[in-house]
Every structure is written in structure tokens, then in C-alpha cells.
Amino acid sequence: MTSYSDLIKEKRIKEGKLAKKQIDNCLNLARRDIRTARKLLSDNSDWAFNVAYPKNNLSYKYA
């Protein structure tokens, strides 16, 4: 796994100042989306994929 400092050096991410609450909110949304996607999976796998992997969240980290 690539370290945080390596990602910064490689300019793959930018160092930012985020409040813990902002990070917690993003992670909670990602977990919610994964729970929803798992419920949808047996009925509609395309929609489940769209819920689990939108471009603007971190759900893929918990899949």
C-alpha cells in the first residue's frame, strides 16, 4: 500500500486541512452507500454499482 507521504510526493493527492467532522461525514456517507448497494445487489446490480461507486465518494475503500 502506498503511504500518505508518498502520495503527496508523487502529487497524486494534495495535503489539506480538513476537520475531523468533515472526514467522519464523508466516511459515514460511504458506509451508508455500501449498505444500500448491498441491499440492491440481488435486484439490480447496475444500480447497486452506481450507488457504491459514485465519482465523489470513498465507498470503494469499504467494498
N, C-alpha and C positions, 0 to 999 in steps of 0.2 A: 504494500500500500504506500502511496506517495505521501510524504509528510507535508504538513501545512507550510513549513518554511520553504520546501522545495517548490510547492505550487506558487508561492509568492515570487521566488527567484525566477521561475520559468514564465512568469507573467500570465499564468493560467487563471489566477484569481487575484483580486486586489484586496489588500488589507483594509479592513473597515472598522469603524467603531459602531457597534450595534449594542443596544441594550439587551440584557438577558431576557426581558419580557418579549422583545421582538423575535428573538430566536425561539423562545418557548412557543410563541404563537404560530410561527412557521412550522415547527415540528408537530404541534398539535393538529394543524390542518393536514399535514402529510399523513399522519396516523389515521385521521378521520377518512381521508380519501382511500387509503388502503383498506380499511374496514368496509367501506361502501363498495369498492371494487370486488372484494372477495364475495360479498353478498350477490353482486350482479353476475359474477363469472359464469355460473351454470346457465343463466338465462340469456345473456347477451355478452359474449366475450369481447366484441368490438367496443361496446360502451364501457365495459369494465376496464379495458386498456386505456381508454380516453380519460377515465376518472383517475386511474392510478398514475398515469404518466403525462400530466399536462406540462407544458413548457415552463411554467412559472412556479413549480413547487419541487419539494425534495422527496416525494413519495418513493421514488425508485431506490432510495437509500434503505427503505424498510421492507421492500418487497421480498 
